[in-house]
Amino acid sequence: MAPVMARFRFRVLVSDPLHPDALGWLQAQPDVELSVQPDIPREALLEAIGAVDALIVRGRTRVDAAVLQRAERLKVVGRAGTGLDNIDVEAARARGVRVLNAPGANANAVAELTMGLMLALARHLPEAFRAREKLQRYGRELQGRTLGLIGLGRIGSRVARLALGFGMRVLGYDVLPEAGRDLPIERVPLDALKRESEVLSVHVPLTAETRGLIDAKFLRDVREGVWLVNTARADVVDEEALLEALEAGRVGGYAADVPGDKHQTLRGHPRVILTPHIGAQTEEAQRRAGLEIVQKVVAALRDAATAAPRGGA
Ligand code: NAD
């Protein structure tokens, strides 16, 4: 008996490293013709893009106007992760190309790293890793300390639950009244959160409003010696003002997973801990994000084909 032929065939290009389970799922789809080129150079991408129906990326491939201009058949761009910084979303929309991502897939990974950074500040872990003898200063415990969360979306909410498990008192602030509404935490205005928190953690996107949210003025009002954790985006914090606040002792420590312009200066500081954007870098998060995005992309291709079959086929 002849094999059942798929009605449509979609050409899908994967141009960044994707979890093997996600690639396996794509390979198993009868209507997908897959090309996997996880380190495709830009020139080759500009060549290849004209022939594909969908492009799947992570953070490496830059999908800008020049790429989109050549994307004659492209219907969908999928980002296996949250941030769309490497995709020109406006240019894609203008060409009728859907841009999809997998926003919740890495929330737990980033939230766990946030707790890790808090513990690293509290117990001087970088110093302890280097030390051969006991440290000369005591660490502090998270239990009983007041944590202020700015942003109660997917990551902030998950941090709230983990921090409650540590026995912290958790305060939360979000511009959306409904964000994190089911959390058993205290919702407070930003001013109160600033004054009361012993640990502050930011979980907002980078927007015109959040750029420099934690600036010199903000840092004047914080509780003396506050620890600041930033797994959101570097520019949410004015790092110039932060350095001053660290020097003045108003900020007791800064831990960030998001590289910024000032990181060369911050790196040598004894009360600063920096990780190179590893928040989403877990096996579980990459698998979840990969599977979610391939399924969304193929569903979108099938929808588009059913709604408007090419050439009446
Ligand atoms: P989300 O969209 O689920 O939540 C963001 C929350 O911030 C929303 O509830 C929103 O209402 C709130 N918000 C927006 N502007 C605000 C403001 N001015 N003040 C207070 N609250 C405000 O996003 P998420 O999945 O929780 O991710 C948060 C951020 O974490 C992302 O935007 C990204 O920048 C960062 N992130 C970092 C990594 C990493 O590897 N370190 C990985 C994923 C995401």
Residues whose N, C-alpha, C, O or C-beta is under 5 A from the ligand:
A	BS01	NAD	T82 P103 V110 I150 G151 L152 G153 R154 I155 G156 Y173 D174 V175 L176 A179 H203 V204 P205 L206 E209 T210 T231 A232 R233 D257 H277 I278 G279 A280
